[in-house]
């Protein structure tokens, strides 16, 4: 007997569906409660599918809604559906996939793919054969509905379709889809390409076996009159470029010609897909070879795509010049991610290098329209192509640029400024001769009457900051800084944001060049505090923090502290412990505390106390959540991470002055818990703080060492690079404080450290910190560490040769010298590496130089003059020169 609904039950369900379309929140709440009650009845879901597939008298939105509620039930409780209910739903879906209404067909398709994503592809063996069969139907609706469902299944379950679990259905499906590329209906052609496209990136075998047919069929559809079909053809070619470029190379000339046309397609969905082609091609090794002949056509097309469209200007309120008094809506504010502290070393010829992660945030600045659009894609493509072709791009660009930059139409002028910014990285060399006259023009654009021109000028100028700083300060730095500071106080919020970000970039490049202007800079930044709405305040904190990082202790002047600290502390007091705005403010204060050092003392107590409270609250909340996950929410651990990092900044800035604060708090107990937190970022920040407290006030750390060392040993796991890096660094700092008392703990950590320094592909920062720590352990416990000398001496020497002379390098090299004293045989085979590392010192302290001298001469005397001559023949000339000049060998 087939299931039939009870009339009264059906009316109840229909009433519920009508109510749920009401805008009234009270009604909505009642609907939710009623739904939960009805879900207790196993055949409630039969009613829902019945309304969707059989009640043709009802209006379509109600029927579709019934299907969507059923979809949510499938998602939440499918495993509890009685088999009869599940079978009824599946049968109804397949019988009605050809419903005359496109909305109902699409809803059934969504329902089918939701059931399959619940692991039902295996237990519904007739689904794929039936859908593929229905594609042959004479009835358009049935064919289109089946294709729609198949496209959704291909999107959601592409990997499963490839696997043996299902007897490889793709071997049948892909040839079948390819037949439909020639179908008379554009909608069906489009579905067919979209289905096959799901399998390109995964290189599905069934597709690879038919790759030539696929590519020929795509070419046949190249000039299809339907824009959705053209979009899918472009998308396919872009993906094939990544995975099967070998098959495209023979046709590359005509594909490029085609993509040049499509990048100008009147339908922006098509032109955007086509524009991705240039981004992908730029990453391929053959880019230069296949594209150089086409630059003359491509560059004008990309430049043309970089103009704001009319819709962009409406969305960006391009005609609103002053909006600084309008409060921000909360959804405009992107979530910020705090980047936990990673300890790095200073390198030769540059500041301390950033960790392994490269900042990706300097792309085009109109990211409030965070959707990817043709303008952004064109700018990104020009940027990457500038990096491939370098100055070869300029002959195609420069003739265009003049017309753009001096155009009376602001939209065109704006796009010209964006072009200049996009090529800054790749074409810097070739642009240098033009910069002396271009910069004043760009600086003048900072005063343009259109806000969107002012904001893009900020971004483009920041891309040339490096060059500006390399010139005499009066020529460009001073005028640029003066104008950017005015823009920070612009009446337009987008300009404020762009100016603040650009100024932060300028600060990073200029560093101490800014010291003469500090008073003027601080006046501006502090004035902005009283003026900014919510979103830009967060960027302002960043500009202040970067300023502190850039000028360091020069900020520690009473007049500067008087300007800067009161507004920061006022904000600090205003924010509640639960407010996420604390993140950027804490980061900013951390930079300020490190820069001000003793100047921060008057403010440190309340800041310190609050950080400890934030850590304590988060730990307590995490504990409650772990015990009763149904009653408590999981805490946002970022509060704890940012607080730990600010405590690190205080310890680093205040040094011994934190002693009293640590003595009066339970931070060591909290740290013990944080070091064992399951979340890597929490452990990473904990170990950074442990190292900083070890340097600043070791007497408070020492009683905990016996408990802490085993935890540090466990965290020497290079899978978590930053955790491992900070734990390694902390062990080295502890060793320097412990001296020979470190002996019982060497065994806990040494083997792991030696393993890490010998691992291939270990990031540079981690290698350097590992080498320093091994050297420091050897310095305090040479007897324990030197037996392993031979196992680490070569990577040890190579990883430290590029580090600047500093305290850390000094202690590590003393350790190596002491270990060589105990176990000279351990270094014999790799002595040339030791010589090279010694030569990397510019000016070692006298007693360290003596240690080097003794080892070099001891080795020379040991092997005899003749052998030494032969040995030193292998030295590169520079090394030979340095050793003979500094050490007389």
C-alpha positions in Angstrom: 0.0 0.0 0.0 1.4 3.4 -0.9 1.5 6.0 1.9 -1.4 8.5 1.9 -1.6 11.7 3.9 -4.2 12.3 6.5 -6.3 15.3 5.4 -6.2 17.1 8.8 -2.4 16.5 9.1 -1.9 17.9 5.6 -3.9 21.1 6.5 -1.7 21.5 9.6 1.5 21.2 7.6 0.2 23.7 5.0 -0.8 26.2 7.7 2.7 25.9 9.1 4.3 26.6 5.7 2.1 29.7 5.3 3.0 30.9 8.8 6.7 30.5 8.2 6.5 33.0 5.3 5.3 35.7 7.7 7.8 38.5 8.6 6.6 38.6 12.2 9.3 37.3 14.6 6.8 36.0 17.2 5.2 33.9 14.4 8.6 32.7 13.3 9.4 31.6 16.8 6.1 29.7 17.1 6.9 28.0 13.7 10.3 26.8 15.0 8.6 25.3 18.1 5.9 23.6 16.0 8.6 22.2 13.6 10.4 20.7 16.5 7.2 19.0 17.8 6.3 17.7 14.3 9.7 16.3 13.8 8.8 13.8 16.6 6.4 12.1 14.1 8.3 9.8 11.7 6.0 10.4 8.8 6.1 14.3 9.1 8.8 14.1 6.4 6.3 12.2 4.1 4.0 15.2 4.3 6.8 17.5 3.4 7.7 15.6 0.2 4.1 15.1 -0.6 3.5 18.9 -0.6 6.6 19.4 -2.8 5.9 16.8 -5.4 2.1 16.1 -5.5 0.2 19.2 -4.3 0.2 21.0 -7.7 -2.7 23.1 -6.5 -0.5 24.9 -4.0 1.6 28.0 -5.0 5.2 27.2 -5.9 7.0 29.2 -3.1 5.0 27.1 -0.5 5.9 23.8 -2.3 9.5 24.8 -2.6 9.7 25.8 1.1 8.3 22.4 2.1 11.2 20.8 0.2 13.7 23.1 1.8 12.4 22.3 5.3 12.7 18.6 4.4 16.3 19.2 3.1 17.2 20.7 6.6 15.6 17.6 8.3 17.6 15.3 6.0 20.8 17.3 6.9 20.0 17.0 10.7 18.4 13.6 11.2 18.5 11.5 8.1 20.0 8.6 9.9 16.8 8.4 12.1 14.3 8.3 9.2 12.5 5.0 9.1 13.4 3.0 5.9 9.9 3.3 4.5 10.0 7.1 4.8 13.5 7.3 3.2 12.3 5.1 0.3 9.2 7.1 -0.2 11.2 10.4 -0.4 13.7 9.0 -2.8 11.0 7.5 -5.1 9.1 10.8 -5.1 12.3 12.8 -6.0 13.0 10.6 -9.0 9.4 10.5 -10.2 9.1 14.3 -10.1 12.5 15.5 -11.2 10.8 16.7 -14.4 8.2 19.0 -12.7 7.1 21.7 -15.1 8.2 24.4 -12.6 12.0 25.3 -12.7 11.8 26.2 -9.0 10.4 22.8 -8.0 12.9 21.0 -10.2 15.7 22.9 -8.6 14.4 22.2 -5.1 14.1 18.5 -5.8 17.7 18.6 -7.1 18.9 20.2 -3.9 17.0 17.5 -1.9 18.6 14.7 -3.9 22.2 16.0 -3.5 21.6 16.5 0.3 20.5 12.9 0.6 23.5 11.7 -1.4 25.9 13.8 0.8 24.6 11.8 3.8 26.5 8.8 2.5 23.6 7.6 0.4 25.3 7.3 -3.0 26.3 3.8 -2.0 22.9 2.8 -0.7 20.9 4.3 -3.5 22.4 2.4 -6.4 19.6 3.2 -8.9 20.0 7.0 -8.5 22.8 7.7 -11.0 21.7 5.2 -13.7 18.2 6.5 -13.5 19.2 10.2 -13.7 21.6 9.4 -16.6 18.7 7.6 -18.3 16.3 10.4 -17.8 18.7 12.7 -19.7 17.5 10.9 -22.8 13.9 11.9 -22.2 12.1 13.7 -25.0 10.6 16.0 -22.4 12.8 19.1 -21.8 11.7 19.5 -18.2 12.8 15.9 -17.3 16.1 16.3 -19.1 16.8 19.7 -17.5 15.7 18.6 -14.0 17.9 15.5 -14.1 20.9 17.5 -15.4 20.4 20.0 -12.6 20.4 17.3 -10.0 23.5 15.6 -11.6 25.3 18.9 -11.6 24.7 19.4 -7.9 25.8 15.8 -7.2 29.0 16.3 -9.2 29.7 19.5 -7.3 29.1 17.9 -3.9 30.5 14.4 -4.4 33.1 14.6 -7.1 35.7 12.6 -5.1 33.3 9.8 -4.3 32.2 9.5 -7.9 35.9 8.9 -8.8 36.4 6.2 -6.2 36.1 2.4 -6.4 33.3 2.5 -3.8 30.7 3.0 -6.5 32.2 0.9 -9.3 33.5 4.1 -11.1 30.3 5.5 -12.6 32.2 8.3 -14.2 33.3 5.9 -17.0 29.7 6.0 -18.1 28.8 9.5 -17.0 31.6 11.6 -18.6 31.1 10.3 -22.2 27.4 10.7 -21.7 27.8 14.4 -20.6 30.1 15.1 -23.5 27.3 14.0 -25.9 25.1 16.8 -24.5 27.6 19.6 -25.4 25.7 19.7 -28.8 22.2 19.8 -27.3 19.8 22.4 -28.8 19.0 23.9 -25.5 21.6 26.3 -24.1 20.6 25.5 -20.5 21.3 21.8 -21.1 24.6 22.6 -22.9 25.6 24.7 -19.9 24.7 21.9 -17.4 26.7 19.4 -19.4 29.9 21.5 -19.3 29.4 22.4 -15.6 29.2 18.7 -14.8 32.4 17.8 -16.6 34.2 20.9 -15.1 33.8 19.4 -11.6 36.4 16.7 -12.6 39.2 18.8 -14.1 41.1 19.8 -11.0 41.0 16.3 -9.5 42.3 14.9 -12.8 39.6 12.2 -12.8 40.8 9.3 -14.9 37.5 9.0 -16.9 38.0 12.6 -18.0 41.7 12.2 -18.7 40.8 9.3 -21.0 38.4 11.5 -22.9 40.4 14.7 -22.7 40.8 15.3 -26.4 37.1 14.9 -27.1 36.4 17.3 -24.2 38.8 20.0 -25.6 37.4 19.7 -29.1 33.9 19.9 -27.8 34.8 23.1 -25.9 36.3 24.7 -29.0 33.1 23.9 -30.8 31.2 25.9 -28.2 33.6 28.8 -28.2 31.3 31.3 -29.9 28.0 30.0 -28.3 25.3 32.7 -28.2 24.5 31.9 -24.6 26.6 33.7 -22.0 26.3 31.0 -19.4 27.7 28.5 -21.9 30.6 30.8 -22.8 31.3 31.3 -19.0 31.5 27.6 -18.5 33.8 27.2 -21.5 36.1 29.9 -20.2 36.1 28.3 -16.7 37.0 24.9 -18.3 39.9 26.4 -20.2 41.3 28.1 -17.1 41.3 24.9 -15.1 42.8 22.9 -18.0 45.6 25.4 -18.1 46.4 24.3 -14.6 46.1 20.5 -15.0 46.6 19.6 -18.7 48.6 22.5 -20.2 50.3 19.8 -22.4 47.0 19.3 -24.3 46.4 23.1 -24.8 49.9 24.0 -26.0 49.3 23.0 -29.6 46.3 25.3 -29.7 47.7 28.0 -27.4 47.7 30.8 -30.1 44.0 30.5 -30.8 43.1 30.0 -27.2 44.8 33.3 -26.3 43.0 35.0 -29.2 39.7 33.6 -27.9 40.4 34.7 -24.3 41.4 38.2 -25.5 37.9 38.4 -27.0 36.1 36.9 -24.0 37.9 39.2 -21.6 35.9 42.0 -23.4 32.6 40.0 -23.3 29.6 42.3 -22.7 28.5 39.9 -19.9 30.7 40.6 -16.9 30.3 37.0 -15.6 32.0 35.8 -18.8 34.7 38.5 -18.9 35.6 37.8 -15.3 36.0 34.0 -15.9 38.1 34.8 -19.0 40.2 37.3 -17.1 41.2 34.5 -14.7 43.0 32.9 -17.6 45.7 35.6 -17.5 46.2 35.1 -13.8 46.6 31.3 -14.2 48.8 31.6 -17.3 51.2 33.9 -15.4 51.9 31.1 -13.0 52.9 28.7 -15.8 56.6 28.4 -16.8 55.6 28.9 -20.5 53.9 32.2 -19.9 56.6 34.4 -21.3 57.1 32.3 -24.4 53.5 32.1 -25.4 52.3 35.5 -24.3 55.0 38.0 -25.4 53.6 38.3 -28.9 50.1 39.1 -27.5 51.0 41.7 -24.9 50.3 44.5 -27.4 46.6 43.4 -27.4 46.3 42.1 -23.9 47.6 45.1 -21.9 45.1 47.7 -23.2 42.3 45.2 -22.5 43.4 44.6 -18.9 43.9 48.4 -18.4 40.4 49.0 -19.7 39.0 46.4 -17.3 40.5 48.3 -14.4 37.9 51.1 -14.6 35.2 51.2 -12.0 31.9 50.0 -13.6 28.8 52.2 -13.1 27.4 49.6 -10.7 30.7 49.7 -8.6 30.4 53.5 -8.3 26.8 53.2 -7.0 27.7 50.5 -4.6 30.7 52.4 -3.3 28.7 55.6 -3.0 31.2 57.2 -5.2 29.3 60.4 -5.2 29.3 60.7 -1.4 32.3 62.8 -0.5 31.8 63.3 3.2 30.6 60.5 5.4 32.8 60.6 8.4 30.0 61.3 10.8 28.0 58.3 9.6 28.5 55.4 12.1 29.6 52.1 10.5 27.2 49.2 10.3 28.6 46.2 12.1 28.6 43.8 9.1 31.1 46.2 7.3 33.7 45.3 9.8 35.7 42.2 8.8 36.8 39.9 11.5 40.5 40.5 12.3 42.8 37.6 12.9 45.6 38.1 15.4 49.0 36.9 14.3 50.6 35.2 17.3 54.1 36.2 18.3 56.9 34.3 16.6 60.5 34.8 17.7 62.9 35.6 14.9 66.6 36.6 14.6 68.2 39.6 12.9 69.8 38.9 9.6 72.7 40.3 7.7 71.7 43.2 5.5 68.2 43.6 6.7 65.8 43.8 9.5 64.6 40.7 11.3 62.9 38.6 8.6 59.2 37.9 8.9 58.1 34.4 9.6 57.5 32.0 6.8 54.0 33.5 6.0 54.0 36.2 3.5 51.5 39.0 3.9 48.9 38.8 1.2 47.1 42.0 2.1 48.6 44.6 -0.2 46.3 44.0 -3.1 44.0 46.6 -4.5 42.3 48.6 -1.8 38.6 48.6 -2.6 37.9 45.5 -0.6 34.7 46.7 1.0 33.3 45.3 -2.3 34.9 42.1 -1.3 33.3 40.3 -4.2 35.9 39.5 -6.8 35.1 41.5 -9.9 36.5 42.4 -13.3 38.4 45.4 -12.0 40.2 43.4 -9.3 40.9 40.5 -11.5 42.3 42.7 -14.2 44.5 44.6 -11.7 45.7 41.3 -10.2 46.5 39.9 -13.7 48.5 43.1 -14.5 50.3 42.8 -11.2 51.4 39.1 -11.8 52.2 39.8 -15.4 54.4 42.7 -14.4 56.3 40.2 -12.2 56.7 37.8 -15.1 57.7 40.3 -17.9 59.3 43.0 -15.7 60.2 46.1 -17.7 59.2 44.4 -21.0 55.7 45.4 -20.1 56.4 49.1 -20.1 56.6 49.9 -23.8 52.9 48.6 -24.0 51.8 50.6 -20.9 53.6 53.9 -20.9 51.9 55.3 -24.0 48.5 54.5 -22.4 49.4 55.8 -19.0 49.8 59.5 -19.9 46.3 59.6 -21.4 44.8 57.9 -18.3 46.6 59.9 -15.6 45.8 63.3 -17.0 42.3 62.5 -18.2 39.6 65.0 -17.2 37.2 62.0 -16.5 37.9 61.0 -12.9 36.9 57.3 -13.6 39.7 57.0 -16.2 42.2 59.0 -14.1 41.4 56.7 -11.2 42.1 53.6 -13.2 45.4 55.0 -14.4 46.5 55.5 -10.8 45.5 51.9 -10.1 47.6 50.7 -13.1 50.6 52.5 -11.7 50.1 50.8 -8.3 49.6 47.4 -9.9 52.9 47.4 -11.8 54.9 48.9 -8.9 56.4 45.6 -7.8 57.2 44.0 -11.2 58.3 47.1 -13.1 60.0 49.1 -10.4 63.4 49.2 -12.2 61.9 50.5 -15.4 59.7 53.0 -13.6 62.5 54.7 -11.6 63.4 57.3 -14.4 59.7 58.5 -14.4 59.1 58.6 -10.7 60.7 62.0 -10.0 57.9 63.6 -12.1 55.2 61.1 -11.4 55.4 61.3 -7.6 54.4 65.0 -7.4 51.5 64.3 -9.7 50.3 61.4 -7.5 50.8 63.5 -4.4 48.6 66.2 -6.0 46.0 63.5 -6.6 45.7 63.1 -2.9 43.8 66.4 -3.0 41.5 65.4 -5.8 37.9 66.4 -5.3 36.7 62.8 -5.8 37.1 60.6 -2.8 37.8 57.5 -4.9 40.7 59.2 -6.6 42.2 60.3 -3.3 41.9 56.8 -1.8 43.5 55.0 -4.8 46.3 57.6 -4.8 47.0 56.6 -1.2 47.4 52.9 -2.1 49.5 53.5 -5.2 51.9 55.9 -3.4 52.3 53.2 -0.7 53.5 50.8 -3.4 56.3 53.2 -4.2 57.2 53.9 -0.5 60.5 52.0 -0.8 61.7 54.3 -3.6 60.5 57.4 -1.8 62.5 56.5 1.3 65.7 55.9 -0.8 65.7 59.5 -2.0 66.8 62.6 0.1 63.9 63.2 2.6 63.1 66.7 1.4 62.5 65.7 -2.2 59.6 63.2 -1.7 59.3 61.8 1.8 58.4 65.1 3.5 55.7 66.2 0.9 54.3 62.7 0.8 54.1 62.4 4.6 52.6 65.8 4.9 49.8 65.1 2.4 49.1 61.5 3.7 48.7 62.9 7.2 46.1 65.3 5.9 44.3 62.4 4.2 44.3 60.5 7.5 42.0 63.4 8.6 39.9 63.3 5.4 36.2 63.7 5.6 35.6 60.5 3.8 35.9 57.2 5.6 37.3 55.2 2.6 40.0 57.8 2.2 40.8 57.7 5.9 41.2 53.9 5.7 43.4 54.0 2.6 45.6 56.8 4.1 46.0 55.0 7.4 47.0 51.7 5.6 49.4 53.6 3.3 50.9 55.5 6.2 51.6 52.2 8.0 53.4 50.9 4.9 55.4 54.2 4.8 56.3 53.8 8.4 57.7 50.3 7.8 59.9 51.5 5.0 61.0 54.8 6.6 61.7 53.5 10.1 63.9 56.1 12.0 63.7 58.6 9.1 60.4 59.6 10.7 62.0 60.6 14.0 62.3 64.3 13.1 58.5 64.4 12.3 57.3 62.4 15.3 55.5 65.3 17.0 53.6 66.2 13.9 52.7 62.6 13.2 51.5 61.9 16.7 49.3 65.1 16.7 47.6 63.8 13.6 47.1 60.2 14.8 45.8 61.4 18.1 43.4 63.8 16.5 42.1 61.0 14.3 41.2 59.1 17.5 38.4 61.6 18.3 37.2 61.6 14.7 37.1 58.0 13.5 34.1 55.7 13.3 34.5 52.1 14.5 36.0 50.3 11.5 38.8 52.9 10.9 39.7 53.1 14.6 40.9 49.5 14.2 43.2 50.5 11.3 44.4 53.5 13.3 45.6 51.2 16.1 47.6 49.4 13.5 49.2 52.6 12.2 50.2 53.6 15.8 51.6 50.1 16.6 53.6 50.1 13.3 54.9 53.6 14.2 56.1 52.3 17.5 57.8 49.3 15.9 59.5 51.6 13.3 60.9 54.3 15.5 61.5 52.1 18.6 63.0 53.8 21.7 62.9 57.2 19.9 59.3 57.3 21.0 60.4 57.3 24.7 60.2 61.1 25.2 58.0 62.7 27.8 56.3 65.0 25.2 55.4 62.0 22.9 54.2 59.8 25.8 52.0 62.7 26.9 50.3 62.9 23.5 50.0 59.2 22.8 49.1 57.4 26.0 46.1 59.3 27.4 43.8 58.5 24.3 45.0 54.8 24.2 44.4 54.3 27.9 41.0 56.0 27.6 40.0 53.5 24.9 41.4 50.7 27.0 39.2 51.7 30.0 36.2 52.1 27.8 36.3 48.6 26.3 34.8 45.6 28.1 36.6 42.3 28.5 34.3 40.6 26.0 34.9 43.3 23.3 36.8 42.0 20.2 38.1 45.6 19.7 40.5 44.7 22.4 42.5 42.6 19.9 43.9 45.4 17.8 44.3 47.7 20.8 46.3 45.1 22.7 48.5 44.5 19.7 49.0 48.2 19.4 49.9 48.5 23.1 52.3 45.6 22.9 54.3 47.5 20.2 54.1 50.7 22.2 55.2 49.1 25.5 58.2 47.4 23.7 59.2 50.8 22.2 58.7 53.0 25.3 60.4 50.6 27.6 60.7 52.5 30.9 58.4 55.1 29.6 55.6 52.7 29.8 56.0 52.1 33.6 53.3 54.5 34.8 50.8 52.6 32.7 51.9 49.0 33.1 50.0 47.9 36.3 46.4 48.2 35.0 47.5 46.8 31.6 49.3 43.9 33.2 46.4 43.1 35.6 43.8 43.1 32.8 45.9 40.7 30.6 46.2 38.3 33.4 42.4 38.5 34.0 41.7 37.9 30.3 43.9 34.7 30.4 42.2 33.6 33.6 38.7 34.2 32.3 39.3 32.4 29.0 40.9 29.3 30.8 37.9 29.2 33.2 35.4 29.4 30.4 37.3 26.6 28.4 37.1 24.4 31.5 33.4 24.9 32.0 32.8 24.2 28.3 34.9 21.0 28.3 32.9 19.7 31.3 29.5 20.8 30.1 29.5 21.5 26.4 25.7 21.6 26.2 25.4 24.3 28.9 28.4 26.6 28.1 29.8 28.2 25.0 33.3 27.6 23.8 35.4 30.6 24.6 37.1 32.7 22.0 40.7 31.9 22.7 42.0 34.9 20.7 41.4 37.0 23.9 43.9 34.8 25.7 46.4 34.7 22.8 46.4 38.5 22.4 46.8 39.0 26.2 49.7 36.6 26.4 51.4 38.5 23.5 50.9 41.8 25.2 52.4 40.4 28.4 55.4 39.4 26.3 55.6 42.9 25.0 55.6 44.2 28.6 58.3 41.8 29.7 60.4 42.7 26.7 59.9 46.4 27.1 60.1 46.7 30.9 62.7 44.0 31.6 63.4 43.7 35.3 60.7 46.1 36.1 58.0 43.5 35.6 59.4 41.6 38.6 57.0 43.1 41.1 54.0 42.6 38.7 54.8 38.9 38.3 55.4 38.5 42.0 51.9 39.7 42.8 50.1 37.6 40.2 49.4 33.9 39.5 50.8 34.2 35.9 53.1 31.2 36.3 50.2 28.9 37.2 48.2 30.2 34.3 51.2 29.8 32.0 51.5 26.1 33.0 47.9 25.6 31.8 48.3 27.7 28.6 51.4 25.7 27.6 49.3 22.6 27.6 46.3 24.1 25.7 45.1 22.0 22.7 45.1 25.0 20.4 48.6 25.5 18.8 48.4 29.3 18.7 47.9 29.4 22.5 50.9 27.3 23.1 52.9 29.4 20.6 52.2 32.6 22.5 52.8 30.8 25.9 56.3 29.8 24.9 57.1 33.3 23.7 56.0 34.7 27.0 57.9 32.0 28.9 61.1 33.1 27.1 60.5 36.8 27.7 59.8 36.2 31.4 63.0 34.0 31.6 65.0 37.0 30.4 63.2 39.6 32.5 62.7 37.9 35.9 64.1 34.4 36.1 63.8 34.0 39.9 60.0 33.7 39.4 60.4 31.1 36.6 63.1 28.9 38.2 60.8 27.1 40.7 58.6 25.9 37.8 61.4 24.6 35.5 61.1 21.0 36.6 57.4 21.1 35.6 57.9 23.2 32.4 60.8 21.3 30.8 58.9 18.1 29.9 56.1 20.2 28.3 58.7 22.1 26.3 60.2 18.8 25.1 56.9 17.5 23.9 56.4 20.7 21.8 59.5 20.2 19.8 57.3 19.0 17.0 58.1 20.6 13.7 54.6 19.9 12.4 53.6 23.0 14.3 56.3 25.3 13.1 55.6 28.4 15.2 55.0 26.4 18.4 58.2 24.4 17.9 60.1 27.6 17.0 59.0 29.4 20.2 59.5 26.4 22.4 63.0 26.0 21.1 63.9 29.6 21.7 62.5 29.5 25.3 64.7 26.4 26.0 67.7 28.4 24.9 66.9 31.3 27.1 66.2 29.0 30.1 69.6 27.3 29.5 71.4 30.6 29.7 69.8 31.4 33.1 70.1 27.9 34.5 73.8 27.4 33.7 75.1 23.9 34.8 71.8 23.3 36.6 70.4 22.6 33.1 72.1 19.2 33.1 69.1 17.0 34.2 67.0 18.4 31.4 69.3 18.2 28.4 68.2 14.6 27.7 64.5 15.7 27.4 65.2 18.0 24.5 68.5 17.3 22.7 67.5 14.4 20.5 64.5 16.3 19.1 66.6 19.4 18.5 69.2 17.4 16.6 66.5 15.7 14.5 64.9 19.1 13.6 68.2 20.7 12.5 68.8 17.7 10.2 65.3 17.7 8.7 65.0 18.7 5.0 62.8 21.6 4.2 62.8 23.0 7.7 61.9 26.8 7.6 64.9 29.1 8.0 63.6 30.7 11.2 63.2 27.4 12.9 66.6 26.2 11.8 68.3 29.3 13.2 66.5 29.1 16.5 67.3 25.4 16.8 71.0 26.1 16.1 71.2 28.9 18.7 69.5 26.6 21.3 71.8 23.7 20.7 74.8 26.0 21.0 73.5 27.4 24.2 72.8 24.0 25.7 76.4 23.1 24.8 77.6 26.3 26.4 76.1 25.4 29.8 76.5 21.6 29.6 79.3 20.8 27.1 79.9 17.3 28.5 76.3 16.3 27.8 75.9 17.8 24.3 79.4 17.4 22.7 79.1 13.6 22.1 76.5 14.5 19.4 78.6 17.2 17.8 79.2 15.2 14.6 75.5 14.8 14.1 74.7 18.5 14.0 77.8 20.5 13.3 77.3 20.9 9.5 73.7 22.1 9.5 74.5 24.1 12.6 77.2 26.1 10.8 75.2 26.6 7.6 72.1 27.9 9.4 74.0 30.5 11.5 76.3 32.0 8.9 73.8 34.6 7.8 72.8 35.9 11.2 74.0 39.2 12.4 76.5 39.5 15.2 74.4 39.6 18.4 74.1 38.2 21.9 72.3 35.1 20.8 74.9 34.3 18.1 77.7 35.0 20.6 76.4 32.6 23.3 75.8 29.9 20.7 79.3 30.1 19.2 80.9 30.0 22.6 79.0 26.8 23.2 80.3 25.3 19.9 83.8 26.2 20.8 83.5 24.6 24.3 82.0 21.5 22.7 84.9 21.3 20.2 87.2 21.5 23.2 85.6 18.5 24.7 85.1 16.5 21.5 87.5 17.8 18.8 87.0 14.6 16.7 83.3 15.6 16.2 84.1 18.5 14.0 87.0 17.1 11.9 85.0 15.9 8.9 83.1 19.2 8.6 85.8 21.6 9.6 85.4 23.7 6.4 81.8 24.5 7.5 83.1 25.6 10.9 85.7 27.9 9.2 83.0 29.4 7.0 80.8 30.1 10.1 83.6 31.7 12.0 84.3 33.9 9.0 80.7 35.2 9.1 81.5 37.2 12.2 82.2 40.9 11.6 83.5 41.8 15.0 83.4 39.1 17.7 84.3 40.0 21.3 88.0 39.6 22.0 87.7 36.5 24.1 85.4 34.8 21.5 88.0 35.7 18.8 90.7 34.1 21.0 88.6 30.9 21.1 88.3 30.9 17.3 92.0 31.6 17.0 92.9 28.6 19.2 90.7 26.2 17.4 91.8 27.2 13.9 95.5 27.1 14.8 95.1 23.9 16.9 93.6 22.2 13.8 96.3 23.6 11.5 99.1 22.4 13.9 97.4 19.0 14.3 97.3 18.3 10.5 100.6 19.9 9.6 101.5 22.7 7.2 101.3 20.6 4.0 97.9 19.1 4.7 96.5 22.5 5.8 97.7 24.0 2.5 95.8 21.2 0.6 92.7 21.7 2.9 92.6 25.5 2.5 92.8 25.2 -1.3 89.1 24.2 -1.2 88.2 27.5 0.4 86.4 30.1 -1.8 88.7 33.1 -2.2 86.7 35.4 0.1 86.8 32.9 2.9 90.5 32.4 2.5 91.1 36.1 2.6 89.0 36.7 5.7 90.5 33.8 7.7 94.0 34.9 6.9 93.3 38.6 7.7 91.5 37.9 11.0 93.1 34.8 12.3 96.4 34.5 10.4 95.7 31.0 9.0 
